[in-house]
Amino acid sequence: MSSIVTFLGKGGTGRTTIAIAAARKLAARGTKVLLIGQDPSPVYSMALGVEVKSEPQEIAANLAVVQMHSTVLLEQSWEQAKKLEQQYLRSPILKNVYGQELAILPGMDEALALNAIREYDQSNKYDAIIYDGSGDIRTLRMFGMPESLSWYIRRFQGVFQESDIVKALTPFVQPVTSAILNVSWTEDSIAPEQSKQANQMLDQGKKALADPKRVISYLVTTSDSTAIAIAKYLWGSAQQIGLTVGGVLLNQGQLTDEITQQFSPLTVTSLPRKESSDGEILIDALPNFQDVTGIPQPTTIDLAEKKIKVFLPGFTKNQVKLTQYGADITVEAGGQRRNITLPPQWSGRSVTGAKFNNSYLELTIG
């Protein structure tokens, strides 16, 4: 397994330059690194000085690079989907649809990128993966997909299983699908054991995201007030998906007490302007990305005290909304919703108190 590092911040703050420098820093220490670029334009090849392809290629000792192209990833994923369909269904229906025919729908880029990162991670070829994505809310939604999809599957499976309408319509499903799709779907058409693989994959994704030694992000900003405001917003939004933020990289800006206070308790590292072709000065100034000690965790659960603490920096009390439906507590902030499932030990309990103090939402379970 690899450690995955990504960068969040306003466009134009130097995220790509920093991602390249971070990859070179880790590679120089003997860490096997894969640098992933999401931008399909020629800009990435120009920044590296080599033609970056859609398959990983080694450009230096311990350093490989790949540029993601959604069309290529879609074709590869579609072929995998057809193979899975052959395993799950006795009468596959996708065999005559080809990946080259498919268009990229909104949200597909992030889903395809996340799957590609997962596959590179599981290949065990790399010690670290540096992901240079959009660096905004789209990147956060990408990393939050396992939790979101898991919640949808869990909730809607229960809804459908308990629905009287679905139970009433079940006897009609098989003859209708036989007549329209020319396939026969019965209760034993889907292999139960194999269908668990999807949920297991989502669980692995959630566990990885919750572990800062596996997935961590860094905020990138300049001293510009707009860039700082966006970085703070992305900081709080990252907590909403459970992604740990390891620190702040102040690029080409003067570090002041005001900036330090705005991002407290994170460490703010001031980065110089890149002065050499290989970026040695910038590389030397970067922090140790593998040191995750002392970083505030997005969510902590204290079973003994019956409390849940959610770290939501960048938001005020009025910007946070809390609701509970059964065992799921929903925290809404920054245009995002996060569902926190109560531990089994607290089954049947509900939130009896909530307060917002020093960027923490503290919930008391009765």
C-alpha positions in Angstrom: 0.0 0.0 0.0 1.0 3.6 -0.7 0.8 6.8 1.2 -1.3 9.3 -0.9 -0.6 13.0 -0.8 -2.7 15.7 -2.5 -2.9 19.5 -2.5 -5.8 21.8 -2.1 -6.0 25.5 -2.9 -7.0 28.2 -5.3 -5.9 27.9 -8.9 -2.7 29.8 -9.7 -1.2 29.3 -6.2 1.4 26.9 -7.5 -0.1 23.5 -6.6 1.3 21.7 -9.6 4.9 23.1 -9.0 4.7 22.1 -5.4 3.3 18.6 -6.3 6.3 18.0 -8.7 8.7 19.3 -6.0 7.1 17.0 -3.4 7.5 14.0 -5.7 11.1 14.8 -6.3 11.8 15.3 -2.6 10.4 11.9 -1.7 12.1 10.2 -4.6 15.5 11.6 -3.6 15.0 10.0 -0.2 14.6 6.6 -1.8 10.8 6.5 -1.7 9.3 5.0 -4.9 6.9 7.7 -6.1 4.2 7.9 -8.6 3.2 11.5 -9.6 -0.3 11.6 -11.1 -1.4 14.6 -13.1 -5.2 15.2 -13.6 -4.8 18.1 -16.1 -4.9 16.6 -19.6 -3.5 19.7 -21.3 0.1 20.1 -22.4 0.9 22.2 -19.4 1.9 19.2 -17.3 4.4 17.9 -19.8 5.8 21.4 -20.1 6.2 21.7 -16.4 8.1 18.4 -16.2 10.1 18.8 -19.4 9.1 15.4 -20.7 6.1 14.1 -22.6 3.8 12.6 -20.0 1.8 9.7 -21.2 -1.4 7.9 -20.0 0.7 5.0 -18.7 3.3 5.4 -15.9 6.8 6.1 -17.0 9.9 6.5 -15.0 11.5 9.9 -15.5 14.1 9.7 -12.7 15.4 7.4 -10.1 12.4 6.3 -7.9 10.1 8.7 -9.8 7.4 7.7 -12.2 4.8 10.0 -13.7 1.4 9.5 -15.4 -1.2 11.9 -16.9 -4.8 10.9 -16.5 -7.0 11.0 -19.6 -10.7 10.3 -18.8 -11.5 8.8 -22.2 -8.7 6.2 -21.8 -9.7 5.4 -18.2 -13.4 5.1 -19.3 -12.5 2.6 -22.0 -10.4 0.5 -19.5 -13.1 0.7 -16.8 -15.8 -0.3 -19.3 -13.9 -3.4 -20.3 -13.6 -4.3 -16.6 -17.3 -3.6 -16.1 -18.2 -6.1 -18.9 -16.0 -8.7 -17.3 -17.6 -8.2 -13.9 -21.0 -8.4 -15.5 -20.1 -11.8 -16.9 -19.2 -12.9 -13.4 -22.4 -11.5 -11.8 -25.0 -12.2 -14.4 -25.7 -15.3 -16.4 -27.0 -13.3 -19.3 -24.7 -10.3 -19.9 -26.3 -7.4 -21.8 -23.3 -4.9 -22.2 -21.2 -7.0 -24.5 -22.2 -5.1 -27.6 -21.5 -1.6 -26.1 -18.0 -0.4 -26.5 -16.1 2.1 -24.3 -15.0 4.1 -27.3 -18.6 5.0 -27.9 -19.2 6.4 -24.4 -19.2 10.1 -23.6 -17.8 11.6 -20.3 -20.6 12.6 -18.1 -20.3 15.2 -15.2 -18.6 13.6 -12.2 -17.1 10.8 -14.3 -13.6 12.4 -14.3 -13.4 12.2 -10.5 -14.8 8.7 -10.2 -12.4 7.4 -12.9 -9.5 9.1 -11.3 -10.3 7.6 -7.8 -10.5 4.1 -9.3 -7.2 4.6 -11.1 -5.5 5.8 -7.8 -7.0 2.8 -6.1 -5.5 0.4 -8.7 -2.1 2.1 -8.6 -2.2 1.8 -4.8 -3.0 -1.9 -4.9 -0.3 -2.6 -7.5 2.3 -2.4 -4.6 4.7 -0.7 -7.0 4.9 2.6 -5.2 5.6 3.7 -1.7 3.9 7.1 -2.2 1.4 8.6 -4.7 1.4 12.3 -5.3 -2.0 13.3 -6.8 -2.1 16.7 -8.5 -5.8 17.1 -9.1 -8.1 20.1 -9.4 -7.4 20.9 -5.8 -10.9 22.2 -5.1 -14.2 20.8 -4.0 -14.2 18.3 -6.9 -11.1 16.7 -5.5 -12.8 16.5 -2.1 -15.9 14.9 -3.5 -13.7 12.4 -5.3 -12.0 11.3 -2.1 -15.4 11.3 -0.3 -17.0 9.0 -2.8 -16.5 5.7 -0.8 -18.3 7.2 2.2 -21.1 8.7 0.1 -21.7 5.6 -2.1 -21.5 3.3 1.0 -24.2 5.4 2.7 -26.5 5.4 -0.4 -26.1 1.6 -0.8 -26.8 1.0 2.8 -29.8 3.2 3.1 -31.5 2.3 -0.2 -30.9 -1.4 0.1 -32.9 -1.2 3.3 -35.6 0.9 1.7 -36.1 -1.4 -1.2 -36.0 -4.5 1.0 -38.7 -3.1 3.2 -40.8 -1.5 0.5 -44.3 -3.1 0.0 -44.3 -1.8 -3.6 -41.1 -3.5 -4.5 -42.3 -6.7 -2.9 -45.6 -6.5 -4.9 -43.7 -5.9 -8.2 -41.1 -8.6 -7.7 -43.1 -11.3 -9.4 -43.4 -9.2 -12.5 -39.7 -8.2 -12.9 -38.6 -11.5 -14.5 -41.1 -11.7 -17.3 -40.8 -8.0 -18.1 -37.0 -8.1 -18.4 -37.3 -11.3 -20.4 -39.6 -9.7 -22.9 -37.9 -6.3 -23.2 -34.2 -7.1 -22.7 -34.2 -10.8 -23.8 -32.5 -11.8 -20.6 -33.6 -13.9 -17.7 -33.1 -12.4 -14.2 -34.1 -14.5 -11.3 -33.1 -14.6 -7.6 -30.1 -16.8 -8.3 -28.8 -14.7 -11.3 -26.6 -12.6 -9.1 -23.8 -14.3 -7.1 -24.2 -13.1 -3.5 -20.5 -13.7 -2.5 -19.2 -11.7 -5.5 -21.6 -8.9 -4.9 -19.9 -8.2 -1.5 -16.7 -7.1 -3.3 -18.2 -3.7 -4.0 -19.0 -3.0 -0.3 -15.6 -4.4 0.7 -13.9 -2.0 -1.7 -15.8 1.0 -0.3 -15.0 0.0 3.2 -11.3 -0.1 2.3 -11.6 3.3 0.8 -13.2 4.7 3.9 -10.5 3.2 6.2 -7.8 4.6 4.0 -9.3 8.1 4.1 -9.6 8.0 7.8 -5.9 7.1 8.3 -3.5 10.2 7.8 -0.7 7.7 7.2 -2.5 6.5 4.1 -4.2 9.7 2.7 -3.3 13.3 3.6 -3.7 16.7 2.0 -2.0 20.0 2.3 -3.4 23.5 1.8 -1.6 25.7 -0.7 -2.0 29.5 -0.6 -0.3 32.8 -1.3 -0.6 35.8 1.0 -3.5 37.0 -1.2 -6.7 37.4 0.9 -8.8 35.5 -1.6 -6.4 32.6 -1.8 -6.3 32.4 2.0 -10.1 32.5 2.3 -10.4 29.7 -0.3 -7.8 27.6 1.5 -9.7 28.0 4.8 -12.9 27.0 3.1 -11.3 23.9 1.6 -9.8 23.1 5.0 -13.2 22.9 6.6 -14.6 21.1 3.6 -11.9 18.5 3.8 -12.9 17.7 7.4 -16.4 17.2 6.1 -15.3 14.1 4.1 -12.9 13.0 6.8 -9.7 13.9 5.0 -6.8 15.0 7.2 -5.1 18.3 6.4 -1.5 18.0 7.4 -0.4 21.7 7.1 -0.3 24.9 5.1 2.2 25.8 2.3 2.5 29.5 1.9 3.9 29.9 -1.6 6.0 33.0 -2.4 4.4 35.0 0.4 5.5 36.7 3.6 4.6 34.7 6.7 2.8 36.9 9.3 1.3 36.3 12.7 -2.1 36.9 11.2 -1.7 34.1 8.7 -0.3 31.8 11.4 -3.3 32.5 13.6 -5.8 32.0 10.8 -4.6 28.4 10.2 -3.9 27.5 13.8 -3.2 24.7 15.0 -1.7 23.7 11.6 1.9 24.5 10.8 2.4 27.1 8.1 5.5 26.5 5.9 6.7 29.5 3.9 8.0 28.5 0.5 10.5 30.6 -1.6 10.3 31.4 -5.3 11.7 28.6 -7.4 15.1 29.9 -8.6 16.7 26.9 -10.2 15.6 24.7 -13.1 15.4 21.6 -10.9 13.7 23.5 -8.0 16.3 22.5 -5.3 15.5 25.5 -3.2 11.8 24.8 -3.2 12.4 21.1 -2.6 14.5 21.8 0.5 11.9 24.1 1.9 9.1 21.6 1.8 8.0 19.9 5.0 8.2 16.2 5.8 5.0 14.9 4.2 5.4 11.6 6.0 5.2 13.1 9.5 1.6 13.0 10.6 2.0 13.5 14.3 0.1 16.2 16.1 -2.4 16.8 13.3 -6.1 17.5 14.3 -8.3 14.6 13.3 -11.5 15.3 11.4 -13.6 13.3 13.8 -13.0 11.7 17.2 -15.4 9.4 19.1 -15.1 9.0 22.9 -17.0 5.9 23.9 -16.5 6.4 27.6 -17.6 10.1 27.6 -20.3 9.4 25.0 -19.1 12.3 22.9 -18.3 13.0 19.2 -16.0 15.8 18.2 -16.1 17.1 14.6 -13.3 19.5 13.6 -14.8 22.2 11.3 -12.3 25.0 10.8 -13.3 27.9 8.7 -17.0 27.7 9.6 -19.0 29.5 12.2 -21.8 28.2 14.4 -24.5 29.6 12.0 -23.0 27.8 9.0 -23.3 24.4 10.6 -26.6 22.4 10.6 -27.1 19.2 12.5 -29.8 16.5 12.0 -30.3 12.9 13.0 -32.1 10.1 11.3 -31.9 6.8 13.2 -28.2 5.8 13.7 -27.0 8.5 11.2 -26.0 12.0 12.3 -25.8 14.4 9.4 -23.5 17.4 9.6 -24.1 20.1 7.0 -21.5 22.8 6.4 -19.9 24.5 3.4 -22.5 23.1 1.0 -21.6 19.5 1.9 -23.2 16.9 4.1 -21.4 14.3 6.1 -23.1 11.3 7.6 -21.6 9.9 10.8 -23.0 6.5 11.9 -23.2 5.9 15.6 -21.2 3.0 16.9 -23.1 -0.2 17.7 -22.6 0.4 21.4 -24.9 3.5 21.0 -27.6 1.8 19.1 -31.0 3.5 19.7 -29.4 6.6 21.3 -29.7 10.1 20.0 -27.9 13.5 20.2 -28.9 15.2 23.5 -26.5 18.2 23.3 -24.4 20.1 20.8 -22.1 23.0 21.0 -19.7 24.7 18.6 -16.5 26.0 20.2 -13.0 26.7 18.8 -13.8 25.2 15.4 -15.1 22.0 17.0 -18.6 20.7 16.9 -19.0 18.7 20.1 -22.0 16.3 20.3 -23.2 14.6 23.4 -25.0 11.2 23.0 -27.7 10.4 25.5 
